[in-house]
């Protein structure tokens, strides 16, 4: 007998995701902060009383990613031993403290410290977010609800980009510090993941979590059905060992690793599916970035007259921003929370986030030297190649997870792996 979905329950799920993702909105303000602030810091009238050099500005931008790497490593432990909800609360602390340090900073070194501290919070919430979102949302709205991540991140960035040019250095930091405080108080009232509670043998706690997520409107039969499904999925997943070696060595995890490595809206995600959107996003971004690079190649390397192509860089940039939001910046976090089993999810999410932040650090730190030595077009073509290769990986390896339970997704991954093994046996016989 099919149990009808209770629409009212989804309001609680949306609220919980929104509260949790405000931490990422807070993190986005730190990413955007350097855009309006660095020109002032590098001017003779620096708001901290010291003029920042070009080298120091590169470190101010990129050291945020190093802090995020450390935060990701910590979150692999915290979301397993403390829980998803406490991890969000912990993430708010460095996100807030970093703004206080920025307010009183009087040197580049202090700004390094502030940015590193902010990175700690970003790393924690970036790892915990996909796990929590995937575990509390119903399967048919999981993609849509997880896209809140990008919406709130854009909100944080938009605030800094719009207010930054008009607010003094100190006022921008003070107003930005409000967001992690709001996120902290909201995260204190959201329910813990029922999957985590079942994993820790807190069955009554998991039942209560499901009741809260359904706004206390679901029937006891519905709650029992969901609880049994979670217990079965968790028991099957926990039969394996949650070691880092297993994550990188087992064949059934290789495909998710490659998928996440190849990737580093809302309504369309659960309508069209993850794979079509990612393919469109990846290949469209590749074309847009290649066109952007070609324009600067003609202008910088060939010294050609490109006045007739005045429309190309802006058009390419607009297309890129639209297409990257459609899939590349949205779906990896959703898929990360769907592909991995309970026994490996913490390590997988942390490792994937570490990979992304290491690449982010390298790209930010090397951007200016590469541009100075080989031209800005080299950067655009490199990113275009990355999108193209990522699209190929997606086409070959990514299974469609739209509307599927965690158990169904694992069945697909294992089935594909068995088919690959069978093909190899046929080839050698």
C-alpha positions in Angstrom: 0.0 0.0 0.0 1.4 3.4 -1.0 1.5 6.1 1.6 0.7 9.5 0.1 3.2 12.2 0.5 2.3 14.9 3.0 3.1 18.3 1.5 3.1 20.2 4.8 6.1 18.2 6.0 8.3 19.7 3.3 8.1 23.1 4.8 10.1 21.8 7.8 12.6 20.2 5.4 13.0 23.5 3.5 13.5 25.4 6.7 16.1 23.0 8.0 18.1 23.1 4.8 17.8 26.9 4.6 19.1 27.2 8.2 22.0 24.9 7.6 22.9 26.5 4.3 23.0 29.9 5.8 26.4 28.8 7.0 27.5 28.5 3.4 25.9 31.9 2.7 28.2 33.2 5.4 31.2 31.5 3.8 30.3 33.1 0.5 30.7 36.5 2.0 34.3 35.7 2.8 34.9 34.5 -0.8 33.4 37.7 -2.2 35.0 40.0 0.4 38.3 40.4 -1.4 36.7 41.8 -4.6 35.6 45.2 -3.2 38.2 45.3 -0.4 41.6 44.4 -2.0 41.8 47.6 -4.1 41.4 49.7 -0.9 43.9 47.6 1.0 46.4 48.0 -1.8 46.0 51.8 -2.0 47.9 54.5 -0.2 44.8 55.0 2.0 44.6 51.4 3.2 41.9 51.0 5.9 44.2 48.9 8.0 47.0 51.5 8.0 49.4 49.4 6.0 49.5 49.1 2.2 49.1 45.5 1.0 51.5 44.3 -1.7 50.6 42.3 -4.7 52.2 39.1 -3.2 50.3 39.7 0.1 47.1 40.1 -1.8 47.5 36.7 -3.5 47.9 35.1 -0.1 44.9 36.9 1.4 42.8 35.5 -1.5 44.2 32.0 -1.5 44.8 31.2 2.1 41.1 30.9 2.6 41.2 27.6 0.8 44.0 26.3 3.0 41.9 26.9 6.0 39.0 25.2 4.2 41.2 22.1 3.7 41.8 21.9 7.5 38.1 22.4 8.1 37.2 19.6 5.8 39.5 17.2 7.6 38.1 18.2 10.9 34.5 17.8 9.6 35.2 14.2 8.6 35.6 13.5 12.3 32.9 15.9 13.6 30.0 14.8 11.5 30.7 11.2 12.4 31.3 11.6 16.2 29.4 14.8 17.0 26.7 14.8 14.4 25.6 16.8 11.4 23.7 19.5 13.5 26.6 20.2 15.9 29.0 20.5 13.0 26.9 23.3 11.5 26.9 25.1 14.9 30.7 24.7 15.2 31.1 26.0 11.7 29.4 29.3 12.6 32.0 30.1 15.3 35.1 30.6 13.1 32.9 32.2 10.4 31.9 34.8 13.0 35.3 35.1 14.8 37.1 35.8 11.5 35.1 38.9 10.9 36.0 40.2 14.3 39.7 39.6 13.5 39.3 41.4 10.2 37.7 44.4 11.9 40.8 44.9 14.2 43.5 43.8 11.7 46.4 46.1 11.3 48.7 44.0 9.1 48.6 41.5 6.3 49.6 38.7 8.7 46.5 39.3 10.8 44.4 39.2 7.7 46.0 35.8 6.8 44.9 34.5 10.2 41.4 35.8 9.8 41.0 34.3 6.3 42.4 31.0 7.5 40.0 30.9 10.4 37.1 31.7 8.0 38.3 28.8 5.8 37.9 26.4 8.8 34.2 27.2 9.0 33.7 27.0 5.2 35.4 23.6 5.1 33.1 22.2 7.8 29.8 23.4 6.4 30.8 22.5 2.8 31.4 18.9 3.9 28.5 18.6 6.2 26.0 20.4 3.9 25.6 17.7 1.2 25.4 14.9 3.8 22.7 16.6 5.9 20.7 17.8 2.9 20.6 14.4 1.3 19.6 12.7 4.5 16.7 14.8 5.6 15.0 15.6 2.2 12.5 13.3 0.5 13.9 11.6 -2.6 11.6 13.5 -5.1 12.6 16.9 -3.9 16.2 16.2 -2.9 17.7 18.0 -5.9 15.4 21.0 -5.6 15.9 21.4 -1.9 19.7 21.0 -2.1 19.9 23.8 -4.7 19.2 26.2 -1.8 22.9 25.9 -1.2 23.7 27.9 -4.4 20.8 30.3 -3.8 22.1 31.2 -0.3 25.7 31.3 -1.4 24.7 33.7 -4.2 22.8 35.8 -1.6 26.0 36.1 0.5 28.1 37.0 -2.4 25.5 39.4 -3.8 25.4 41.3 -0.5 29.2 41.9 -0.5 29.4 42.8 -4.2 26.6 45.3 -3.9 27.2 46.8 -0.5 31.0 46.5 -0.5 31.8 49.5 -2.8 29.6 51.8 -0.6 30.3 50.6 2.9 33.6 51.4 4.7 35.9 48.5 5.5 34.8 48.2 9.1 31.1 48.5 8.5 31.2 45.8 5.8 32.8 43.4 8.2 30.4 44.2 11.0 27.3 43.7 8.8 28.8 40.5 7.3 29.3 39.1 10.8 25.5 39.2 11.4 24.9 36.3 9.0 26.9 33.6 10.9 25.2 34.7 14.1 21.7 34.2 12.5 22.9 30.9 11.1 24.1 29.8 14.5 20.8 30.4 16.3 18.8 28.7 13.5 21.1 25.7 13.4 20.4 25.2 17.1 16.7 24.4 16.4 16.9 22.2 13.3 16.5 18.4 13.8 19.4 16.0 13.6 19.6 13.7 10.6 17.5 10.5 11.2 20.2 8.5 9.3 22.9 9.7 11.7 20.7 8.9 14.7 19.9 5.4 13.4 23.6 4.9 12.7 24.2 5.7 16.4 21.4 3.3 17.5 19.3 6.2 18.7 16.0 4.8 17.2 13.7 6.9 19.3 15.7 10.0 18.4 15.5 9.1 14.8 11.7 8.6 15.1 11.4 12.0 16.7 13.5 13.6 14.0 11.2 12.1 11.3 8.2 13.4 13.1 9.7 16.9 13.2 10.6 16.8 9.5 7.1 15.8 8.7 5.7 18.7 10.8 4.1 16.2 13.1 1.5 15.5 10.5 2.6 12.1 9.2 0.8 9.0 10.4 2.6 6.5 12.7 2.5 4.0 9.8 4.4 6.5 7.6 7.0 7.1 10.2 7.4 3.4 10.8 7.8 2.8 7.1 10.5 5.5 6.8 12.3 4.4 9.9 12.5 0.8 8.7 13.8 1.9 5.3 16.5 4.0 7.0 17.4 1.2 9.3 17.7 -1.3 6.4 19.8 1.1 4.3 22.1 1.9 7.3 22.5 -1.7 8.3 23.5 -2.7 4.8 25.9 0.2 4.4 27.5 -0.3 7.8 28.6 -3.9 6.9 31.7 -2.5 5.3 34.6 -0.7 7.0 34.7 3.1 7.0 38.4 3.4 6.3 40.1 5.9 4.0 41.8 2.9 2.3 38.4 1.4 1.5 37.2 4.7 0.0 40.1 4.8 -2.5 40.5 1.1 -3.1 37.1 -0.5 -3.4 35.8 -0.7 -7.0 32.3 0.4 -6.1 33.7 3.7 -4.8 36.0 4.5 -7.8 33.2 5.8 -9.9 31.9 8.3 -7.3 35.4 9.5 -6.7 35.9 10.1 -10.4 32.6 11.8 -10.7 33.2 14.2 -7.8 36.8 14.8 -9.1 35.4 15.7 -12.5 33.0 18.2 -11.0 34.9 20.6 -8.3 18.3 25.2 -11.1 16.6 24.0 -8.4 13.2 23.1 -10.1 14.9 21.7 -13.2 17.1 19.3 -11.2 14.2 17.1 -10.2 12.5 17.5 -13.5 15.3 16.9 -16.0 17.7 14.9 -13.8 21.2 15.4 -12.7 23.1 14.0 -15.6 21.5 16.0 -18.5 21.9 19.3 -16.6 25.6 18.5 -15.8 26.3 17.7 -19.4 24.7 20.8 -20.7 26.4 22.9 -18.0 29.9 21.4 -18.6 30.0 21.5 -22.4 28.3 25.0 -22.5 30.9 26.3 -20.0 33.7 24.8 -22.1 32.5 26.6 -25.2 32.0 29.9 -23.4 35.5 29.8 -21.8 37.1 28.7 -25.1 35.5 31.7 -26.8 36.6 34.0 -24.0 40.2 32.7 -24.3 40.2 33.1 -28.0 39.3 36.7 -27.7 42.1 37.5 -25.4 44.5 35.4 -27.5 43.8 37.5 -30.5 44.1 40.7 -28.5 47.2 39.9 -26.3 49.2 37.4 -28.4 48.4 38.3 -31.9 47.7 42.0 -31.2 44.8 41.8 -33.7 42.1 44.4 -34.1 39.2 42.9 -32.1 36.9 45.8 -32.1 34.4 43.9 -34.2 34.4 41.3 -31.4 33.6 43.7 -28.7 30.5 41.7 -27.8 32.3 38.4 -27.4 33.9 38.6 -23.9 30.8 39.9 -22.2 28.5 37.5 -24.0 30.8 34.6 -23.2 31.0 35.6 -19.6 27.2 35.9 -19.3 26.7 32.5 -20.9 29.3 31.0 -18.6 27.7 32.4 -15.4 24.3 31.1 -16.5 25.5 27.7 -17.4 27.9 27.2 -14.4 25.0 27.9 -12.1 22.7 25.5 -14.0 24.8 22.5 -13.0 28.5 22.7 -12.1 28.1 24.9 -9.0 24.9 23.2 -7.9 24.8 19.5 -8.6 28.2 18.3 -7.2 27.0 19.0 -3.6 23.7 17.1 -4.3 25.4 14.2 -5.9 28.1 14.1 -3.2 25.3 13.5 -0.6 23.7 10.8 -2.8 26.4 8.5 -4.1 28.2 7.3 -1.0 27.0 4.8 1.6 26.6 5.6 5.3 29.8 3.9 6.3 32.0 5.9 3.9 29.9 9.2 3.6 31.9 11.3 6.1 35.3 10.4 4.6 34.0 10.7 1.0 32.5 14.1 1.6 35.6 15.4 3.4 38.0 14.1 0.8 35.9 15.5 -2.1 35.8 18.9 -0.4 39.6 18.8 0.3 40.2 18.1 -3.3 38.1 21.1 -4.4 39.6 23.5 -1.9 43.2 22.4 -2.8 42.4 23.2 -6.5 40.8 26.4 -5.4 43.9 27.5 -3.6 46.2 26.6 -6.5 44.0 28.4 -9.0 43.7 31.6 -6.9 47.4 31.7 -6.0 48.7 30.8 -9.5 46.2 33.0 -11.4 48.3 36.1 -11.5 51.7 34.5 -12.3 50.2 32.4 -15.1 48.4 35.4 -16.5 51.6 37.5 -16.4 53.8 34.8 -18.0 51.5 33.1 -20.5 48.6 35.4 -20.9 45.1 35.4 -19.5 43.9 33.4 -22.5 45.9 30.4 -21.1 43.8 30.4 -18.0 40.5 30.5 -19.9 41.6 27.7 -22.2 42.7 25.6 -19.2 39.4 26.0 -17.5 37.6 25.2 -20.8 39.6 22.0 -21.1 38.7 21.1 -17.5 35.0 21.6 -18.3 35.3 19.5 -21.4 37.1 16.6 -19.6 34.6 16.8 -16.8 31.7 16.5 -19.2 33.2 13.4 -20.7 33.6 11.8 -17.3 30.0 12.7 -16.5 28.7 11.2 -19.7 30.6 7.9 -19.2 30.5 7.4 -15.4 27.6 9.3 -13.8 24.4 7.3 -13.0 21.1 9.2 -12.9 20.0 9.6 -9.2 16.9 11.6 -9.7 14.0 10.3 -7.6 15.9 7.3 -6.3 16.5 6.2 -2.7 20.0 5.7 -1.4 19.5 2.0 -1.6 18.5 2.2 -5.3 21.5 4.4 -6.1 23.9 1.9 -4.5 22.2 -1.0 -6.4 22.9 0.9 -9.7 26.5 1.5 -8.8 27.1 -2.1 -7.8 25.3 -3.4 -10.9 27.4 -1.2 -13.2 30.5 -2.4 -11.4 29.5 -6.0 -11.9 28.8 -5.5 -15.5 32.2 -3.9 -16.0 33.8 -6.9 -14.3 31.8 -9.3 -16.6 32.9 -7.4 -19.7 36.6 -7.7 -18.6 36.2 -11.4 -18.1 34.7 -11.8 -21.5 37.6 -9.9 -23.1 40.1 -12.3 -21.6 38.3 -15.5 -22.4 
